[in-house]
Amino acid sequence: MRKLAWLLVVLLFVLSAMFFVRYADLTAMAARPEAKMLLELGQVLLHFSAVRQAADAVRQAADAIGNLRGVKESADFALYVSIGFGWLGILSIVILAATHGRRRRRYDDDWDEPHDGPDVCPECGERFHGFEITCRACGASLVAQSRRGRR
């Protein structure tokens, strides 16, 4: 089960890297000089849209502006998804590391676990349960033995 969890962590980081590469590619595409020139030309043509002969040029400029805005929105979405997958991967690593330490401690340290059955009085051999201070049969102190049993 832990191997599957680690596989999920690796998958989260791979997805984060893939979306970040997509973000970098879209940002580079939107930052090209041709795209900036097309954007400026489109804005200039939109200002002079009163001329009917330039209607097709205005329509094309508006499409170009909308396309560049869509590229920017797609780049932002890719960045946010990349950050989200990265944080999920980090959170998964922290959870796996925390549960690994607890699991290891539970199985490696046998003295930490409570005894299954009742303890025996060192004086008379009578059985008693963990919270008794003195033996009911002989009256011997059981505090020292219960401390030794825990170590």
C-alpha distance (Angstrom), angle and dihedral (degrees) to the residues before:
residue distance angle dihedral
M1 . . .
R2 3.80 . .
K3 3.80 90.6 .
L4 3.78 89.3 55.8
A5 3.80 90.2 49.6
W6 3.81 91.5 51.4
L7 3.80 89.3 47.4
L8 3.80 88.0 54.8
V9 3.82 90.2 51.3
V10 3.81 91.0 52.2
L11 3.81 90.0 47.3
L12 3.82 90.9 52.1
F13 3.80 91.4 52.5
V14 3.81 92.3 46.4
L15 3.82 90.4 51.3
S16 3.79 90.0 47.8
A17 3.81 90.4 52.2
M18 3.80 92.2 47.1
F19 3.80 93.0 52.2
F20 3.81 90.8 46.0
V21 3.82 90.5 53.1
R22 3.81 88.1 49.8
Y23 3.82 89.5 50.7
A24 3.81 91.5 50.3
D25 3.81 91.4 48.7
L26 3.82 93.7 49.8
T27 3.80 91.8 45.7
A28 3.80 91.0 50.9
M29 3.80 90.3 49.1
A30 3.80 92.4 51.3
A31 3.82 91.7 46.7
R32 3.82 96.0 55.6
P33 3.80 115.3 119.4
E34 3.80 90.9 -122.3
A35 3.78 91.4 57.4
K36 3.79 92.8 48.7
M37 3.79 91.4 47.7
L38 3.80 90.9 49.1
L39 3.79 90.3 49.8
E40 3.81 92.7 51.0
L41 3.80 91.6 45.4
G42 3.79 90.3 50.3
Q43 3.79 92.0 51.8
V44 3.81 91.5 48.9
L45 3.80 91.3 49.6
L46 3.79 91.6 48.5
H47 3.81 89.4 56.7
F48 3.78 91.0 53.6
S49 3.79 96.0 45.0
A50 3.81 92.1 124.9
V51 3.77 90.2 87.2
R52 3.81 109.2 87.6
Q53 3.76 94.4 -154.0
A54 3.79 91.5 63.9
A55 3.82 94.0 53.8
D56 3.80 93.6 108.7
A57 3.78 91.4 47.3
V58 3.79 90.2 49.9
R59 3.79 91.0 49.7
Q60 3.80 91.0 50.5
A61 3.79 91.2 47.2
A62 3.78 90.9 50.5
D63 3.81 89.8 50.3
A64 3.80 90.1 50.4
I65 3.80 91.7 50.4
G66 3.80 90.8 48.6
N67 3.80 90.3 48.3
L68 3.82 92.1 51.9
R69 3.81 91.0 47.8
G70 3.81 89.0 50.9
V71 3.80 90.3 50.8
K72 3.81 90.3 51.3
E73 3.81 91.9 48.8
S74 3.81 90.8 48.2
A75 3.80 90.0 49.8
D76 3.81 91.4 50.8
F77 3.80 91.1 48.8
A78 3.82 91.3 49.9
L79 3.81 90.2 50.6
Y80 3.81 93.3 50.5
V81 3.80 92.9 47.3
S82 3.81 90.1 48.2
I83 3.81 91.4 52.4
G84 3.81 90.8 46.6
F85 3.81 93.7 52.1
G86 3.80 89.9 46.2
W87 3.80 92.6 53.1
L88 3.80 91.3 46.6
G89 3.81 88.9 52.0
I90 3.80 92.3 50.5
L91 3.80 91.5 46.8
S92 3.81 90.3 49.8
I93 3.81 91.3 51.6
V94 3.80 91.0 50.9
I95 3.81 92.0 49.3
L96 3.80 92.5 46.8
A97 3.81 92.0 48.4
A98 3.80 91.8 49.0
T99 3.80 94.0 49.1
H100 3.81 91.8 44.6
G101 3.81 91.4 57.5
R102 3.80 92.8 47.6
R103 3.79 92.6 46.8
R104 3.80 92.3 48.2
R105 3.79 93.1 48.0
R106 3.79 91.8 50.2
Y107 3.80 94.6 55.1
D108 3.82 101.0 34.1
D109 3.80 99.7 50.5
D110 3.79 108.4 61.4
W111 3.80 94.6 170.9
D112 3.82 91.5 65.7
E113 3.79 94.2 64.0
P114 3.83 119.1 89.1
H115 3.79 120.6 -112.7
D116 3.78 117.3 -97.0
G117 3.80 100.2 -138.7
P118 3.80 137.5 33.3
D119 3.81 120.2 -72.2
V120 3.82 125.3 -116.5
C121 3.83 126.3 -122.4
P122 3.83 111.6 -114.4
E123 3.84 92.4 -141.2
C124 3.80 106.2 46.2
G125 3.83 105.3 8.5
E126 3.81 93.6 -120.0
R127 3.80 116.1 148.2
F128 3.81 120.2 -115.1
H129 3.79 136.8 174.8
G130 3.81 124.6 -114.1
F131 3.82 101.0 -96.8
E132 3.83 98.9 54.1
I133 3.78 116.0 109.7
T134 3.80 98.8 -167.0
C135 3.79 132.0 27.2
R136 3.81 113.1 -102.7
A137 3.79 92.6 -145.5
C138 3.82 104.0 47.4
G139 3.84 105.3 6.5
A140 3.81 95.9 -121.2
S141 3.80 118.6 155.1
L142 3.78 111.8 -101.7
V143 3.82 98.1 -176.5
A144 3.81 95.5 92.0
Q145 3.80 92.9 48.7
S146 3.78 94.0 49.3
R147 3.81 89.4 52.9
R148 3.79 91.4 49.9
G149 3.80 90.2 48.7
R150 3.80 91.8 57.2
R151 3.81 95.5 54.5
